[in-house]
């Protein structure tokens, strides 16, 4: 028996969803290989089942173990754009949209020094100080590697050859069955004709009989 003053803990009455209310995501493929000098998008979105109030977000870059701030701002409430987005690195542009829960950034003219791990961080005061992060890894190369399609071409050729062979086999089979059917039909006609001739010679129905002399 519970005492009259006992109540369920707040974390359970709030529901399971509120244990991890805010979620940060950098997409299904959280990495990218970019060519030196190109412009790349560093994606990040957020979602909350309890809504947001003064959501603080920031981007950070791990520079050999030292976390450097890239950009940050505060989103007042759901679907309301931040008043100002602070950018702390050159060649960085904020391209997010609160209407789409998007806080992505563009990195212009990437260099080899830009390669590394970027962190998309979010903190919703409604969650009483809980922090949430998602990571995105950027690789910078001199040129993109060419994909070797040799194996794919070989497999496609084998499959195509097999299908063509199967179709040829089916056509040959149908033609053979057609010829056999015609031969069988001709044999039946020959049997009917031969049977009529034999019956006539044996004096059966339809044959002429020689009258006997008196």
ChimeraX attribute file (.defattr): number of C-alpha atoms within 10 A of each C-alpha:
attribute: neighborCount
match mode: 1-to-1
recipient: residues
	/A:1	3
	/A:2	6
	/A:3	6
	/A:4	6
	/A:5	5
	/A:6	7
	/A:7	9
	/A:8	7
	/A:9	8
	/A:10	8
	/A:11	10
	/A:12	11
	/A:13	10
	/A:14	11
	/A:15	10
	/A:16	10
	/A:17	12
	/A:18	16
	/A:19	12
	/A:20	13
	/A:21	19
	/A:22	24
	/A:23	17
	/A:24	23
	/A:25	19
	/A:26	22
	/A:27	14
	/A:28	6
	/A:29	8
	/A:30	17
	/A:31	18
	/A:32	15
	/A:33	15
	/A:34	20
	/A:35	18
	/A:36	19
	/A:37	14
	/A:38	12
	/A:39	16
	/A:40	17
	/A:41	16
	/A:42	25
	/A:43	20
	/A:44	24
	/A:45	20
	/A:46	21
	/A:47	16
	/A:48	16
	/A:49	11
	/A:50	14
	/A:51	13
	/A:52	21
	/A:53	16
	/A:54	16
	/A:55	19
	/A:56	18
	/A:57	22
	/A:58	20
	/A:59	26
	/A:60	19
	/A:61	23
	/A:62	15
	/A:63	14
	/A:64	8
	/A:65	7
	/A:66	9
	/A:67	14
	/A:68	15
	/A:69	17
	/A:70	20
	/A:71	20
	/A:72	21
	/A:73	19
	/A:74	20
	/A:75	22
	/A:76	16
	/A:77	14
	/A:78	17
	/A:79	14
	/A:80	12
	/A:81	17
	/A:82	18
	/A:83	10
	/A:84	10
	/A:85	17
	/A:86	15
	/A:87	18
	/A:88	14
	/A:89	13
	/A:90	9
	/A:91	12
	/A:92	18
	/A:93	18
	/A:94	17
	/A:95	13
	/A:96	19
	/A:97	15
	/A:98	17
	/A:99	10
	/A:100	12
	/A:101	19
	/A:102	18
	/A:103	24
	/A:104	18
	/A:105	20
	/A:106	17
	/A:107	18
	/A:108	15
	/A:109	14
	/A:110	22
	/A:111	18
	/A:112	15
	/A:113	10
	/A:114	17
	/A:115	20
	/A:116	16
	/A:117	18
	/A:118	25
	/A:119	22
	/A:120	27
	/A:121	21
	/A:122	22
	/A:123	23
	/A:124	23
	/A:125	13
	/A:126	16
	/A:127	16
	/A:128	8
	/A:129	9
	/A:130	14
	/A:131	17
	/A:132	18
	/A:133	19
	/A:134	19
	/A:135	21
	/A:136	20
	/A:137	17
	/A:138	20
	/A:139	18
	/A:140	20
	/A:141	16
	/A:142	11
	/A:143	10
	/A:144	11
	/A:145	8
	/A:146	6
	/A:147	6
	/A:148	8
	/A:149	9
	/A:150	9
	/A:151	9
	/A:152	10
	/A:153	11
	/A:154	11
	/A:155	12
	/A:156	12
	/A:157	12
	/A:158	12
	/A:159	12
	/A:160	12
	/A:161	12
	/A:162	12
	/A:163	12
	/A:164	12
	/A:165	12
	/A:166	12
	/A:167	12
	/A:168	12
	/A:169	12
	/A:170	12
	/A:171	12
	/A:172	12
	/A:173	11
	/A:174	12
	/A:175	12
	/A:176	12
	/A:177	12
	/A:178	12
	/A:179	11
	/A:180	12
	/A:181	12
	/A:182	12
	/A:183	11
	/A:184	12
	/A:185	11
	/A:186	11
	/A:187	12
	/A:188	12
	/A:189	11
	/A:190	11
	/A:191	10
	/A:192	10
	/A:193	11
	/A:194	11
	/A:195	11
	/A:196	14
	/A:197	11
	/A:198	11
	/A:199	13
	/A:200	14
	/A:201	11
	/A:202	11
	/A:203	12
	/A:204	12
	/A:205	10
	/A:206	9
	/A:207	13
	/A:208	11
	/A:209	12
	/A:210	7
	/A:211	6
	/A:212	5
	/A:213	4
	/A:214	3
